Amino acid sequence: VITATLAFKRAMDMLLSFVALLMLSPLFLFVALAIKLHDRGPVFYIQQRVGLQGKEFPFPKFRSMVMHADALKDSLLNQADRAGDVTFKMKQDPRVTPIGRFIRRFSIDELPQLWCVLKGDMSIVGPRPPVPREVALYTQEDRRRLEVKPGLTGIWQVSGRSEIGFKQQVELDVLYIESHGFWLDLKLILKTIPAVLTGKGAY
């Protein structure tokens, strides 16, 4: 039963990501041109993220920050919204460009990850993939997030997005892992639409 469920989920991931990539290709072109014309820097920002069972994979986003933003991060750590949290979140991050602020608000910057879904590194629904330095700080309970494929959207993304602290994110992700299935995934996908359109909790 578990194997059949995973096979069905994979088939749906492939279908949905392929259709979405085709339908959104004009938007991809527009965003790419806007980023390129703004500062002539790279269109994509690619990080290594950690997925199923700790396997790392390249994780693309439309670049929403100034070039060399990573080099500026250390100087901003003490200004994080939740200092000492495993994840770094800053509502008024000075590294974010004007175009970046818009595409982040509506999660357009995340759309290139549809390619990761098509490849099989990610799923449409699942916990968001962490960076390796965050995983190094994980407790045993936190590592449960790596028991399933990471997703484009998930239970805490529709429950407050960046406004939710790390520990609550883990609790919600574990809740998803223990009860996930077709109907829960469908419910979360449908809830993602108004969450994205309103931009609530995104920064």
LUMBA-821266 format. One record per residue (C-alpha): residue in three letters; x, y, z. Coordinates in nm, 2 decimals, padded with zeros to 4 digits, m for minus. Each point is the difference from the previous one (the first is absolute). Layout:
! residues N
{residu:ALA	c1:X	c2:Y	c3:Z}
...
This chain:
! residues 203
{residu:VAL	c1:00.00	c2:00.00	c3:00.00}
{residu:ILE	c1:00.28	c2:00.24	c3:00.09}
{residu:THR	c1:00.19	c2:m00.08	c3:m00.32}
{residu:ALA	c1:m00.32	c2:00.06	c3:m00.21}
{residu:THR	c1:m00.07	c2:00.33	c3:00.19}
{residu:LEU	c1:00.36	c2:00.13	c3:m00.07}
{residu:ALA	c1:m00.03	c2:m00.11	c3:m00.37}
{residu:PHE	c1:m00.32	c2:00.19	c3:m00.03}
{residu:LYS	c1:00.14	c2:00.31	c3:00.17}
{residu:ARG	c1:00.31	c2:m00.01	c3:m00.23}
{residu:ALA	c1:m00.23	c2:m00.03	c3:m00.31}
{residu:MET	c1:m00.20	c2:00.30	c3:00.11}
{residu:ASP	c1:00.32	c2:00.20	c3:00.08}
{residu:MET	c1:00.13	c2:m00.07	c3:m00.36}
{residu:LEU	c1:m00.33	c2:00.09	c3:m00.16}
{residu:LEU	c1:m00.06	c2:00.32	c3:00.20}
{residu:SER	c1:00.35	c2:00.13	c3:m00.03}
{residu:PHE	c1:00.02	c2:m00.07	c3:m00.37}
{residu:VAL	c1:m00.33	c2:00.18	c3:m00.07}
{residu:ALA	c1:00.09	c2:00.29	c3:00.23}
{residu:LEU	c1:00.34	c2:00.05	c3:m00.16}
{residu:LEU	c1:m00.16	c2:00.02	c3:m00.35}
{residu:MET	c1:m00.28	c2:00.24	c3:00.12}
{residu:LEU	c1:00.23	c2:00.22	c3:00.20}
{residu:SER	c1:00.28	c2:00.03	c3:m00.27}
{residu:PRO	c1:m00.11	c2:00.35	c3:m00.11}
{residu:LEU	c1:00.01	c2:00.12	c3:00.37}
{residu:PHE	c1:00.35	c2:m00.16	c3:00.04}
{residu:LEU	c1:00.12	c2:00.19	c3:m00.31}
{residu:PHE	c1:m00.14	c2:00.33	c3:00.13}
{residu:VAL	c1:00.15	c2:m00.04	c3:00.35}
{residu:ALA	c1:00.34	c2:m00.10	c3:m00.14}
{residu:LEU	c1:00.01	c2:00.31	c3:m00.23}
{residu:ALA	c1:m00.10	c2:00.23	c3:00.30}
{residu:ILE	c1:00.27	c2:m00.14	c3:00.22}
{residu:LYS	c1:00.26	c2:00.02	c3:m00.28}
{residu:LEU	c1:m00.09	c2:00.35	c3:m00.10}
{residu:HIS	c1:00.00	c2:00.12	c3:00.37}
{residu:ASP	c1:00.37	c2:m00.06	c3:00.08}
{residu:ARG	c1:00.13	c2:m00.23	c3:m00.28}
{residu:GLY	c1:00.07	c2:m00.27	c3:00.25}
{residu:PRO	c1:m00.09	c2:m00.37	c3:m00.01}
{residu:VAL	c1:m00.37	c2:m00.08	c3:m00.03}
{residu:PHE	c1:00.02	c2:m00.31	c3:00.23}
{residu:TYR	c1:00.13	c2:m00.05	c3:00.35}
{residu:ILE	c1:00.09	c2:m00.36	c3:00.05}
{residu:GLN	c1:00.07	c2:m00.15	c3:00.35}
{residu:GLN	c1:00.07	c2:m00.35	c3:00.12}
{residu:ARG	c1:m00.30	c2:m00.12	c3:00.20}
{residu:VAL	c1:m00.06	c2:m00.32	c3:00.20}
{residu:GLY	c1:m00.27	c2:m00.24	c3:m00.11}
{residu:LEU	c1:m00.12	c2:m00.35	c3:00.06}
{residu:GLN	c1:00.22	c2:m00.20	c3:00.24}
{residu:GLY	c1:00.26	c2:00.29	c3:00.01}
{residu:LYS	c1:00.08	c2:m00.01	c3:m00.37}
{residu:GLU	c1:00.11	c2:00.34	c3:m00.13}
{residu:PHE	c1:m00.12	c2:00.15	c3:m00.33}
{residu:PRO	c1:00.02	c2:00.33	c3:m00.19}
{residu:PHE	c1:m00.29	c2:00.23	c3:00.09}
{residu:PRO	c1:m00.08	c2:00.28	c3:m00.25}
{residu:LYS	c1:m00.18	c2:00.33	c3:00.07}
{residu:PHE	c1:m00.05	c2:00.31	c3:m00.20}
{residu:ARG	c1:00.26	c2:00.24	c3:00.15}
{residu:SER	c1:m00.17	c2:00.24	c3:00.23}
{residu:MET	c1:00.30	c2:00.15	c3:00.18}
{residu:VAL	c1:00.30	c2:00.21	c3:m00.10}
{residu:MET	c1:00.30	c2:m00.18	c3:m00.14}
{residu:HIS	c1:00.23	c2:m00.13	c3:00.28}
{residu:ALA	c1:m00.29	c2:00.00	c3:00.25}
{residu:ASP	c1:00.15	c2:m00.30	c3:00.18}
{residu:ALA	c1:00.31	c2:00.20	c3:00.08}
{residu:LEU	c1:m00.21	c2:00.26	c3:00.17}
{residu:LYS	c1:m00.20	c2:m00.24	c3:00.21}
{residu:ASP	c1:00.24	c2:m00.03	c3:00.30}
{residu:SER	c1:m00.03	c2:00.37	c3:00.07}
{residu:LEU	c1:m00.38	c2:m00.03	c3:00.02}
{residu:LEU	c1:m00.02	c2:m00.31	c3:00.23}
{residu:ASN	c1:m00.06	c2:00.21	c3:00.31}
{residu:GLN	c1:m00.29	c2:00.18	c3:m00.17}
{residu:ALA	c1:m00.19	c2:m00.32	c3:m00.08}
{residu:ASP	c1:m00.37	c2:m00.01	c3:00.10}
{residu:ARG	c1:00.06	c2:m00.30	c3:00.22}
{residu:ALA	c1:00.36	c2:00.02	c3:00.12}
{residu:GLY	c1:00.14	c2:m00.34	c3:00.08}
{residu:ASP	c1:m00.25	c2:m00.19	c3:m00.21}
{residu:VAL	c1:00.13	c2:m00.27	c3:m00.23}
{residu:THR	c1:m00.13	c2:00.18	c3:m00.31}
{residu:PHE	c1:00.08	c2:00.36	c3:m00.08}
{residu:LYS	c1:m00.30	c2:00.23	c3:m00.07}
{residu:MET	c1:00.00	c2:00.38	c3:m00.03}
{residu:LYS	c1:m00.32	c2:00.18	c3:m00.10}
{residu:GLN	c1:00.18	c2:00.32	c3:m00.13}
{residu:ASP	c1:00.31	c2:m00.17	c3:m00.14}
{residu:PRO	c1:00.20	c2:00.28	c3:m00.18}
{residu:ARG	c1:00.15	c2:m00.26	c3:m00.24}
{residu:VAL	c1:m00.33	c2:m00.05	c3:m00.18}
{residu:THR	c1:m00.04	c2:00.19	c3:m00.32}
{residu:PRO	c1:m00.33	c2:00.18	c3:m00.10}
{residu:ILE	c1:m00.07	c2:m00.27	c3:m00.26}
{residu:GLY	c1:00.09	c2:m00.26	c3:00.26}
{residu:ARG	c1:m00.25	c2:00.15	c3:00.25}
{residu:PHE	c1:m00.28	c2:m00.05	c3:m00.25}
{residu:ILE	c1:00.08	c2:m00.35	c3:m00.11}
{residu:ARG	c1:00.06	c2:m00.11	c3:00.36}
{residu:ARG	c1:m00.34	c2:00.14	c3:00.11}
{residu:PHE	c1:m00.18	c2:m00.22	c3:m00.24}
{residu:SER	c1:00.26	c2:m00.29	c3:00.02}
{residu:ILE	c1:00.08	c2:00.04	c3:m00.37}
{residu:ASP	c1:00.37	c2:m00.04	c3:00.09}
{residu:GLU	c1:m00.07	c2:m00.36	c3:00.10}
{residu:LEU	c1:m00.15	c2:m00.11	c3:m00.33}
{residu:PRO	c1:00.33	c2:m00.13	c3:m00.15}
{residu:GLN	c1:m00.02	c2:m00.28	c3:00.26}
{residu:LEU	c1:m00.27	c2:m00.16	c3:m00.23}
{residu:TRP	c1:00.30	c2:m00.13	c3:m00.18}
{residu:CYS	c1:00.12	c2:m00.17	c3:00.32}
{residu:VAL	c1:m00.35	c2:m00.16	c3:00.03}
{residu:LEU	c1:00.02	c2:m00.13	c3:m00.36}
{residu:LYS	c1:00.35	c2:m00.14	c3:00.06}
{residu:GLY	c1:m00.12	c2:m00.18	c3:00.32}
{residu:ASP	c1:00.21	c2:00.19	c3:00.26}
{residu:MET	c1:m00.32	c2:00.17	c3:00.13}
{residu:SER	c1:m00.37	c2:m00.05	c3:00.02}
{residu:ILE	c1:m00.28	c2:00.25	c3:m00.05}
{residu:VAL	c1:m00.09	c2:m00.04	c3:00.37}
{residu:GLY	c1:00.24	c2:m00.07	c3:00.29}
{residu:PRO	c1:00.23	c2:00.17	c3:00.25}
{residu:ARG	c1:00.21	c2:00.28	c3:m00.14}
{residu:PRO	c1:00.36	c2:m00.11	c3:m00.07}
{residu:PRO	c1:00.26	c2:00.14	c3:00.25}
{residu:VAL	c1:00.36	c2:00.11	c3:m00.08}
{residu:PRO	c1:00.28	c2:m00.23	c3:00.13}
{residu:ARG	c1:00.10	c2:00.24	c3:00.28}
{residu:GLU	c1:m00.35	c2:m00.01	c3:00.14}
{residu:VAL	c1:00.00	c2:m00.38	c3:00.00}
{residu:ALA	c1:00.33	c2:00.00	c3:00.19}
{residu:LEU	c1:m00.20	c2:00.16	c3:00.29}
{residu:TYR	c1:m00.29	c2:m00.24	c3:m00.02}
{residu:THR	c1:m00.11	c2:m00.21	c3:00.30}
{residu:GLN	c1:m00.12	c2:m00.36	c3:m00.06}
{residu:GLU	c1:m00.36	c2:00.13	c3:m00.01}
{residu:ASP	c1:00.09	c2:00.27	c3:m00.25}
{residu:ARG	c1:00.16	c2:m00.26	c3:m00.23}
{residu:ARG	c1:m00.34	c2:m00.16	c3:m00.04}
{residu:ARG	c1:m00.06	c2:00.27	c3:m00.27}
{residu:LEU	c1:00.24	c2:m00.20	c3:m00.22}
{residu:GLU	c1:m00.22	c2:m00.31	c3:00.00}
{residu:VAL	c1:m00.20	c2:00.11	c3:m00.31}
{residu:LYS	c1:00.09	c2:00.20	c3:m00.31}
{residu:PRO	c1:00.00	c2:00.37	c3:00.06}
{residu:GLY	c1:m00.28	c2:00.20	c3:m00.17}
{residu:LEU	c1:m00.09	c2:00.32	c3:m00.18}
{residu:THR	c1:m00.27	c2:00.06	c3:00.26}
{residu:GLY	c1:m00.08	c2:m00.16	c3:00.33}
{residu:ILE	c1:m00.21	c2:00.02	c3:00.31}
{residu:TRP	c1:00.18	c2:00.30	c3:00.16}
{residu:GLN	c1:00.02	c2:00.19	c3:m00.32}
{residu:VAL	c1:m00.38	c2:00.03	c3:00.01}
{residu:SER	c1:00.00	c2:00.07	c3:00.37}
{residu:GLY	c1:00.20	c2:00.32	c3:00.02}
{residu:ARG	c1:00.30	c2:m00.05	c3:m00.23}
{residu:SER	c1:00.31	c2:00.20	c3:00.13}
{residu:GLU	c1:m00.19	c2:00.12	c3:00.31}
{residu:ILE	c1:00.02	c2:m00.35	c3:00.15}
{residu:GLY	c1:00.30	c2:m00.08	c3:00.22}
{residu:PHE	c1:00.23	c2:m00.30	c3:m00.07}
{residu:LYS	c1:m00.13	c2:m00.22	c3:00.28}
{residu:GLN	c1:m00.36	c2:00.04	c3:m00.11}
{residu:GLN	c1:00.11	c2:m00.07	c3:m00.36}
{residu:VAL	c1:00.15	c2:m00.33	c3:00.11}
{residu:GLU	c1:m00.31	c2:m00.09	c3:00.20}
{residu:LEU	c1:m00.23	c2:00.07	c3:m00.30}
{residu:ASP	c1:00.24	c2:m00.19	c3:m00.24}
{residu:VAL	c1:00.00	c2:m00.30	c3:00.23}
{residu:LEU	c1:m00.38	c2:00.02	c3:00.02}
{residu:TYR	c1:m00.01	c2:m00.01	c3:m00.39}
{residu:ILE	c1:00.25	c2:m00.30	c3:m00.01}
{residu:GLU	c1:m00.22	c2:m00.20	c3:00.24}
{residu:SER	c1:m00.32	c2:00.06	c3:m00.19}
{residu:HIS	c1:00.08	c2:00.09	c3:m00.36}
{residu:GLY	c1:m00.20	c2:m00.15	c3:m00.29}
{residu:PHE	c1:m00.18	c2:00.11	c3:m00.32}
{residu:TRP	c1:m00.28	c2:00.19	c3:00.17}
{residu:LEU	c1:00.23	c2:00.19	c3:00.24}
{residu:ASP	c1:00.23	c2:00.09	c3:m00.29}
{residu:LEU	c1:m00.30	c2:00.12	c3:m00.21}
{residu:LYS	c1:m00.13	c2:00.21	c3:00.30}
{residu:LEU	c1:00.35	c2:00.16	c3:00.04}
{residu:ILE	c1:00.03	c2:00.08	c3:m00.37}
{residu:LEU	c1:m00.34	c2:00.17	c3:00.00}
{residu:LYS	c1:00.09	c2:00.19	c3:00.32}
{residu:THR	c1:00.33	c2:00.11	c3:m00.16}
{residu:ILE	c1:m00.19	c2:00.20	c3:m00.27}
{residu:PRO	c1:m00.15	c2:00.27	c3:00.23}
{residu:ALA	c1:00.31	c2:00.00	c3:00.21}
{residu:VAL	c1:00.21	c2:00.09	c3:m00.30}
{residu:LEU	c1:m00.25	c2:00.25	c3:m00.15}
{residu:THR	c1:m00.03	c2:00.19	c3:00.33}
{residu:GLY	c1:00.38	c2:m00.01	c3:00.06}
{residu:LYS	c1:m00.07	c2:m00.03	c3:00.38}
{residu:GLY	c1:00.31	c2:m00.10	c3:00.20}
{residu:ALA	c1:00.24	c2:00.02	c3:m00.30}
{residu:TYR	c1:00.32	c2:00.19	c3:00.01}
